[in-house]
Amino acid sequence: MRTTIDKAGRLVVPKALREEIGLRAGVVELTADGTGIRIEPVAGQGLVESRGRLIIPSSGIGVVDELVRALRDADRR
């Protein structure tokens, strides 16, 4: 998927990609990842304690075997 960076350095992440990975408007962390850039949402104060356990709020992405494999394989690059 291609997009452009404008003169001010702004990058538009296409809607289809944002929806695919569950990226929403808000603060993100940018880090260099080889010759690419990793974009990750910054965890907010959304953790809730329930029965002595911390609950992480849902990202809206269903976790299926395919996604787990892709995330595991991406970490091995």
N, C-alpha and C positions, 0 to 999 in steps of 0.2 A: 504494500500500500504506500503510495507516495503522497507527500504534502510539501509545503514550502515553509521557509523561515523568512519573515519579513525583515525590513531594514532595522526595526527596533529589537530584533532577536526573538520575536514571538513565533511560536510554533503551534499550528492547529492540529490537534489529534483528531482524526476523522471520527465521526459519530459511531460508525460501525465498529471500529476498534475499541473506542471507549466502552461501548455496550458489551463487547465480547469479553473484556477483562474487568468490567465493573468499575471503571474509573469515573469518579464524579468530581464536580467542581469543588475546589477547596485547596488546601495546602498540600504540596507534594515535595518529596525529596528527590533531587537530581544527583546522580553520581556517574562518574565515568566508568564504563564497563568495556575495557579494551578499546576498540575504535567506535563504540556506540555509547548510548546514554541510557541509563536505567532510570525509570520514573516510577516512584512508589508513593502511594498516599501516606501522609503522616498520620499515625494513630492518634486519635483524639482522646478525650476523657470518657470514651464510650464504654469502657469496661464496667460491668456490673457484677457485684458479688451476690451469688445465690447459693444458699445452703453450703457456705464455706468454699465455694469455687468461683473463680473469675470467669465470666461469660464474655466472649468476644462477639460484638455485634455482627450480624450477617452482612456480607458484602453484596448480596443479591445474586451471586454467581452460584449455580448448582455445582457441587463437587462430584465429578464423575471420574471414572478410571482414566479416561483420555486426558483430562485436565491434570490429574495427578502425575501421569507419565510425562506429559509435556513439561510441567514444572520441575520434575526430577531430572529430566534430560537437559533442560536449560541450565541447571546448576552444574552439570558435568562438563559444560563446554569450556 
